[in-house]
């Protein structure tokens, strides 16, 4: 998947545990863990906004994109 989640990096920079972040944004530790390990297919914008607010960052600090021309072909099939 060309989208990478760098949430662990931001947590380390802010010296915060995932458990603390989950509690502050109202997400279960399991759901946050699945996001951190890229086992989800999407994220709600309101959840992303809460994460950014608590970690004082921007979405680009958490999400990264690896260019993959095959993405265009996948979108055409839908």
N, CA, C and O atoms as a DFTB+ gen file, in Angstrom:
312 C
 N C O
     1  1       0.848      -1.176       0.000
     2  2       0.000       0.000       0.000
     3  2       0.894       1.241       0.000
     4  3       1.832       1.320       0.793
     5  1       0.625       2.184      -0.855
     6  2       1.508       3.341      -0.964
     7  2       1.358       4.363       0.170
     8  3       2.201       5.251       0.297
     9  1       0.318       4.263       0.990
    10  2       0.162       5.172       2.122
    11  2       0.788       4.517       3.356
    12  3       0.444       3.394       3.723
    13  1       1.714       5.247       3.985
    14  2       2.359       4.746       5.200
    15  2       1.939       5.598       6.388
    16  3       1.773       6.812       6.262
    17  1       1.770       4.968       7.527
    18  2       1.375       5.651       8.759
    19  2       2.604       5.767       9.653
    20  3       3.196       4.764      10.051
    21  1       2.974       7.005       9.962
    22  2       4.154       7.267      10.792
    23  2       3.752       7.738      12.191
    24  3       4.427       8.577      12.787
    25  1       2.679       7.209      12.694
    26  2       2.159       7.645      13.981
    27  2       3.142       7.359      15.114
    28  3       3.257       8.162      16.040
    29  1       3.841       6.249      15.061
    30  2       4.810       5.925      16.108
    31  2       5.920       6.966      16.196
    32  3       6.406       7.274      17.284
    33  1       6.315       7.503      15.054
    34  2       7.351       8.543      15.031
    35  2       6.871       9.777      15.780
    36  3       7.599      10.336      16.600
    37  1       5.630      10.203      15.494
    38  2       5.089      11.393      16.161
    39  2       4.881      11.143      17.647
    40  3       5.118      12.036      18.462
    41  1       4.449       9.960      18.007
    42  2       4.291       9.631      19.426
    43  2       5.642       9.726      20.141
    44  3       5.719      10.258      21.248
    45  1       6.684       9.223      19.527
    46  2       8.019       9.282      20.130
    47  2       8.501      10.722      20.260
    48  3       9.076      11.101      21.280
    49  1       8.264      11.517      19.227
    50  2       8.685      12.927      19.275
    51  2       7.973      13.693      20.386
    52  3       8.545      14.600      20.991
    53  1       6.737      13.325      20.646
    54  2       5.948      14.010      21.675
    55  2       6.072      13.331      23.044
    56  3       5.469      13.760      24.027
    57  1       6.869      12.264      23.074
    58  2       7.064      11.495      24.317
    59  2       5.721      11.080      24.922
    60  3       5.461      11.264      26.111
    61  1       4.890      10.518      24.062
    62  2       3.556      10.099      24.466
    63  2       3.366       8.628      24.136
    64  3       3.864       8.142      23.121
    65  1       2.659       7.936      24.979
    66  2       2.335       6.533      24.719
    67  2       1.043       6.451      23.919
    68  3       0.183       7.327      24.011
    69  1       0.922       5.397      23.141
    70  2      -0.281       5.179      22.332
    71  2      -1.521       5.109      23.214
    72  3      -2.591       5.583      22.835
    73  1      -1.371       4.518      24.383
    74  2      -2.492       4.392      25.311
    75  2      -3.022       5.774      25.714
    76  3      -4.232       5.974      25.815
    77  1      -2.109       6.720      25.941
    78  2      -2.514       8.080      26.298
    79  2      -3.244       8.749      25.144
    80  3      -4.273       9.395      25.341
    81  1      -2.707       8.592      23.942
    82  2      -3.343       9.190      22.769
    83  2      -4.731       8.609      22.561
    84  3      -5.682       9.350      22.314
    85  1      -4.857       7.307      22.656
    86  2      -6.157       6.654      22.463
    87  2      -7.183       7.204      23.444
    88  3      -8.323       7.470      23.064
    89  1      -6.791       7.375      24.696
    90  2      -7.711       7.889      25.710
    91  2      -8.122       9.327      25.406
    92  3      -9.285       9.691      25.580
    93  1      -7.178      10.139      24.955
    94  2      -7.471      11.551      24.699
    95  2      -8.363      11.765      23.476
    96  3      -9.130      12.728      23.433
    97  1      -8.271      10.885      22.490
    98  2      -9.078      11.078      21.275
    99  2     -10.325      10.204      21.252
   100  3     -11.115      10.275      20.310
   101  1     -10.509       9.377      22.284
   102  2     -11.705       8.555      22.356
   103  2     -11.702       7.370      21.410
   104  3     -12.745       6.992      20.877
   105  1     -10.548       6.791      21.202
   106  2     -10.396       5.630      20.335
   107  2      -9.903       4.473      21.191
   108  3      -9.140       4.681      22.134
   109  1     -10.327       3.266      20.874
   110  2      -9.847       2.121      21.651
   111  2      -8.373       1.887      21.325
   112  3      -7.896       2.241      20.247
   113  1      -7.674       1.293      22.266
   114  2      -6.262       0.973      22.043
   115  2      -6.101       0.012      20.867
   116  3      -5.121       0.081      20.126
   117  1      -7.065      -0.876      20.709
   118  2      -7.027      -1.831      19.599
   119  2      -7.141      -1.110      18.261
   120  3      -6.388      -1.399      17.331
   121  1      -8.076      -0.178      18.165
   122  2      -8.242       0.568      16.921
   123  2      -7.006       1.390      16.599
   124  3      -6.570       1.441      15.449
   125  1      -6.438       2.036      17.618
   126  2      -5.236       2.827      17.402
   127  2      -4.075       1.933      16.987
   128  3      -3.285       2.309      16.121
   129  1      -3.964       0.769      17.586
   130  2      -2.913      -0.177      17.230
   131  2      -3.052      -0.615      15.772
   132  3      -2.055      -0.729      15.058
   133  1      -4.270      -0.855      15.339
   134  2      -4.491      -1.248      13.945
   135  2      -4.091      -0.128      12.988
   136  3      -3.561      -0.392      11.909
   137  1      -4.342       1.112      13.377
   138  2      -3.930       2.252      12.557
   139  2      -2.399       2.337      12.520
   140  3      -1.807       2.524      11.457
   141  1      -1.778       2.200      13.671
   142  2      -0.317       2.300      13.759
   143  2       0.377       1.226      12.931
   144  3       1.455       1.467      12.387
   145  1      -0.221       0.050      12.829
   146  2       0.391      -1.060      12.089
   147  2      -0.144      -1.181      10.667
   148  3       0.096      -2.177       9.984
   149  1      -0.869      -0.157      10.231
   150  2      -1.388      -0.064       8.859
   151  2      -2.308      -1.216       8.490
   152  3      -2.295      -1.688       7.353
   153  1      -3.106      -1.669       9.451
   154  2      -4.047      -2.756       9.197
   155  2      -5.462      -2.233       8.953
   156  3      -6.426      -2.996       9.014
   157  1      -5.587      -0.945       8.680
   158  2      -6.895      -0.355       8.383
   159  2      -6.893       0.106       6.930
   160  3      -5.837       0.349       6.345
   161  1      -8.070       0.222       6.366
   162  2      -8.177       0.655       4.979
   163  2      -8.469       2.149       4.874
   164  3      -8.434       2.716       3.782
   165  1      -8.754       2.781       6.002
   166  2      -9.041       4.204       5.976
   167  2      -9.084       4.783       7.373
   168  3      -9.010       4.062       8.369
   169  1      -9.206       6.103       7.428
   170  2      -9.305       6.800       8.693
   171  2     -10.287       7.951       8.499
   172  3     -10.272       8.621       7.466
   173  1     -11.120       8.171       9.474
   174  2     -12.077       9.271       9.406
   175  2     -11.335      10.582       9.610
   176  3     -10.393      10.655      10.398
   177  1     -11.765      11.618       8.895
   178  2     -11.117      12.912       9.019
   179  2     -11.225      13.463      10.439
   180  3     -10.300      14.121      10.913
   181  1     -12.330      13.206      11.118
   182  2     -12.450      13.726      12.483
   183  2     -11.464      13.031      13.421
   184  3     -10.948      13.656      14.348
   185  1     -11.201      11.750      13.192
   186  2     -10.199      11.041      13.991
   187  2      -8.812      11.584      13.696
   188  3      -8.020      11.793      14.615
   189  1      -8.512      11.814      12.431
   190  2      -7.225      12.378      12.039
   191  2      -7.044      13.772      12.645
   192  3      -5.955      14.116      13.105
   193  1      -8.108      14.566      12.644
   194  2      -8.047      15.910      13.224
   195  2      -7.753      15.846      14.719
   196  3      -6.960      16.639      15.228
   197  1      -8.378      14.919      15.420
   198  2      -8.131      14.774      16.861
   199  2      -6.686      14.370      17.129
   200  3      -6.048      14.895      18.042
   201  1      -6.175      13.442      16.338
   202  2      -4.790      13.007      16.496
   203  2      -3.851      14.196      16.286
   204  3      -2.917      14.404      17.061
   205  1      -4.105      14.966      15.240
   206  2      -3.262      16.116      14.947
   207  2      -3.345      17.168      16.047
   208  3      -2.337      17.787      16.386
   209  1      -4.525      17.374      16.601
   210  2      -4.691      18.348      17.683
   211  2      -3.882      17.927      18.909
   212  3      -3.139      18.731      19.473
   213  1      -4.028      16.679      19.314
   214  2      -3.345      16.194      20.514
   215  2      -1.828      16.165      20.310
   216  3      -1.074      16.507      21.221
   217  1      -1.381      15.759      19.120
   218  2       0.057      15.658      18.868
   219  2       0.665      16.951      18.334
   220  3       1.872      17.025      18.101
   221  1      -0.177      17.972      18.141
   222  2       0.275      19.265      17.624
   223  2       1.083      19.075      16.339
   224  3       2.251      19.453      16.245
   225  1       0.411      18.474      15.355
   226  2       1.076      18.211      14.087
   227  2       0.078      18.349      12.945
   228  3      -1.085      18.685      13.166
   229  1       0.528      18.095      11.746
   230  2      -0.310      18.122      10.553
   231  2      -0.462      16.698      10.023
   232  3       0.362      15.836      10.328
   233  1      -1.511      16.440       9.229
   234  2      -1.688      15.083       8.684
   235  2      -0.448      14.561       7.958
   236  3      -0.156      13.367       8.006
   237  1       0.278      15.452       7.287
   238  2       1.482      15.024       6.561
   239  2       2.583      14.533       7.491
   240  3       3.495      13.832       7.053
   241  1       2.507      14.894       8.768
   242  2       3.484      14.398       9.736
   243  2       3.187      12.950      10.125
   244  3       4.058      12.242      10.630
   245  1       1.957      12.525       9.886
   246  2       1.509      11.193      10.284
   247  2       1.405      10.252       9.089
   248  3       1.717       9.066       9.192
   249  1       0.963      10.792       7.957
   250  2       0.748       9.980       6.758
   251  2       1.784      10.325       5.700
   252  3       2.125      11.492       5.506
   253  1       2.277       9.307       5.024
   254  2       3.242       9.497       3.952
   255  2       2.764       8.709       2.738
   256  3       2.047       7.717       2.875
   257  1       3.158       9.148       1.568
   258  2       2.719       8.504       0.334
   259  2       3.920       8.093      -0.496
   260  3       4.794       8.909      -0.789
   261  1       3.960       6.828      -0.873
   262  2       4.963       6.316      -1.797
   263  2       4.335       6.258      -3.176
   264  3       3.323       5.585      -3.371
   265  1       4.918       6.949      -4.122
   266  2       4.360       7.004      -5.473
   267  2       4.303       5.609      -6.081
   268  3       5.286       4.868      -6.080
   269  1       3.127       5.275      -6.598
   270  2       2.909       3.983      -7.236
   271  2       1.966       4.193      -8.422
   272  3       0.763       4.357      -8.220
   273  1       2.484       4.190      -9.651
   274  2       1.646       4.405     -10.833
   275  2       0.506       3.389     -10.944
   276  3      -0.499       3.664     -11.599
   277  1       0.646       2.250     -10.328
   278  2      -0.414       1.231     -10.367
   279  2      -1.691       1.712      -9.686
   280  3      -2.766       1.170      -9.943
   281  1      -1.588       2.725      -8.818
   282  2      -2.769       3.256      -8.152
   283  2      -3.799       3.766      -9.152
   284  3      -5.001       3.665      -8.902
   285  1      -3.358       4.302     -10.259
   286  2      -4.295       4.804     -11.277
   287  2      -5.109       3.664     -11.880
   288  3      -6.295       3.827     -12.167
   289  1      -4.488       2.536     -12.068
   290  2      -5.185       1.393     -12.649
   291  2      -6.180       0.794     -11.674
   292  3      -7.245       0.328     -12.078
   293  1      -5.846       0.803     -10.412
   294  2      -6.768       0.297      -9.393
   295  2      -8.003       1.175      -9.347
   296  3      -9.118       0.662      -9.250
   297  1      -7.829       2.493      -9.415
   298  2      -8.963       3.423      -9.359
   299  2      -9.857       3.244     -10.567
   300  3     -11.073       3.402     -10.453
   301  1      -9.302       2.920     -11.715
   302  2     -10.108       2.736     -12.930
   303  2     -11.005       1.518     -12.844
   304  3     -12.061       1.487     -13.476
   305  1     -10.609       0.512     -12.075
   306  2     -11.376      -0.714     -11.973
   307  2     -12.598      -0.577     -11.094
   308  3     -13.535      -1.364     -11.232
   309  1     -12.625       0.412     -10.177
   310  2     -13.741       0.581      -9.257
   311  2     -14.963       1.106      -9.910
   312  3     -15.983       1.297      -9.247
